[in-house]
Amino acid sequence: MPLQNKISRAQRLQIGGCDADELAETYGTPLICYDEAMIRDNCRRYMASFARGGNRVAYAGKAFLCLAMCQIVAEEGLHLDVVSGGELYTALQAGFPAEKIYFHGNNKSHAELTMAVAAGVGCIVVDNVYEYQHLKEIAVQNARPVDILLRVAVGVNAETHPYIMTGHLDSKFGLSIGSQELDSLVADALKAPSLSLLGFHSHIGSQIADLNAFASAVDALCVCVRRYLSLHRWSPQELNLGGGLAVPNTAEDERVSIEELCLVLSETAQLHSDALNIAPRLTVEPGRSIVGPAGTTLYRVGAIKRTSTGRCFVNVDGGMADNPRVALYQARYTCSVADRADEPGSFIYTIAGKACESGDILVWDHPLPAVQSGDILAVHTTGAYTYSMAGNYNRLPRPAVVLAKAGQARVIIARESYSDLTRLDCSL
Ligand SMILES: Cc1ncc(COP(=O)(O)O)c(C=O)c1O
């Protein structure tokens, strides 16, 4: 997986064949730029290494979703994982086939479940008993049984930031493996005429580079399968193994390829399937590893300030509002000056956002060539969980998003305007 976009011979940063400075000039800053070919290539690598024999790849829309992204995912033949009524609405507006959608979430509302069933969503991943009961009632109105998976907290503590760990038993997500609750839901779902239990889902967290953790999650899920096979003589049609592959954001970060992950997941599952004499379809749900490396955020440098302690702050025109990941879970990034991207970093700078928070720092202590006000600063590998987590803190409008390919760029999300900021406000 390339850590950052191509640097041309002229030492100017290129994104999807477009000059980064020119993109910033044309579309303004902050600007999130995606390399379309890289997104498609990542989709194809997952499909080539995992989607054989009926297995599926579902793109996790929470990493980045908009109409164009849904269209790319559909064109590349992936399924889609959505996690809210808003994501579902986006997918449907884009014409994404409802039957290829998985609907996730740990607190889906009655309205969201009703919307999903009415739309004919392919599979609802049930997180808890409360949701299960609601869904069972809603599904009675449906012409055919609603396909469900039960989300299981498999008790695997993968090494990642605690805020993006989800497979541990103390997690807010899913039903604990081996619990009475899970036993009762399986028993009930197997009898419920309005529901069709396809199998189980597990997702142990995000930004994980430990292949053993992924293998352990499959092992645990298969312990669960063995239990219900012996209790009910029932074997699942599907095991959904979640997403979570890490993206290297800095040179020190560990690298695990899409192919390595897919091999470990499919081989581990195959061993269990052979031992249990079952043949479930497998699904993976990558988000970050599809869009993360393909995104670069361009900012314009404003004030440059050296403190009396010697730290030099380069202030840019965005920050935690368009990329809350640093403030939220200490994400680390690399950056470069767009028009001299491979010049040696002779100076150490801290890149500060413009929000009124001391914690609004995008990159700490990064080597760069001498930076000047007006330069375009590129923060790399910002394609996942940035725009999708962006907000309007300090009433900062959200940036535009462009998709670049073969030297051509097009806007896929327009820049918010000041009037957008007051659009929903009501005067006294
Ligand atoms: C249920 C589920 N599936 C898939 C993903 C995607 O994870 P990642 O973007 O790390 O691949 C997430 C992310 O949190 C998730 O909650």
The ligand as a Gaussian input file, in Angstrom:
#p B3LYP/6-31G(d) Opt

LIG

0 1
 C      -19.021000      -3.262000      11.871000
 C      -17.866000      -2.644000      11.194000
 N      -17.428000      -3.185000      10.058000
 C      -16.397000      -2.651000       9.382000
 C      -15.746000      -1.531000       9.850000
 C      -14.619000      -0.967000       9.037000
 O      -13.411000      -0.958000       9.708000
 P      -12.115000      -0.422000       8.961000
 O      -12.438000       0.911000       8.421000
 O      -11.069000      -0.342000      10.019000
 O      -11.779000      -1.401000       7.905000
 C      -16.154000      -0.950000      11.043000
 C      -15.453000       0.225000      11.572000
 O      -15.544000       0.625000      12.678000
 C      -17.256000      -1.517000      11.733000
 O      -17.716000      -0.988000      12.862000

